[in-house]
Amino acid sequence: MLPPARTHHHHQGSSKAAPQPPAGREEAVVIVAGAAVDVCLAAAAVAGAALLAWWAVAFHPAYAHLWMVPVGLVLACTPPIVCLALRFSGDAGSSSLPTGKGGSAAAPPPSLAAVVVQT
């Protein structure tokens, strides 16, 4: 049996402010989120390569289970393409970006973690 949950009671007259997170915590969260995204993409690529290797060893001589080939190729090739596209799209050619109505250049695309992890 689980212990009872502890509840925090807040009084209306309480003047205590909510505790602030440490100064570098937000930056650390972004770094951890970026690493988690990279690990997930690498895991998908490895899973695709493993699926292709399994098909080549076990089913290629009989040309059976051919569905494994396109699935393995998509799993193995998509994550590296996504990583390369997002990594090289940031600052490449920033001087040749079209300007908006306000005369300022368009903002660079968000980081990979910002695209995948919604905060």
ABEGO torsion letter per residue (X at the ends): XBBBBBBBBBBAABABBBBBBBAAAAAAAAAAAAAAAAAAAAAAAAAAAAAAAAAAAAAAAAGBGAAAAAAAAAAAAAAAAAAAAAAAAAABGAAABBBBAAGBBBBBBBBAAAAABBX
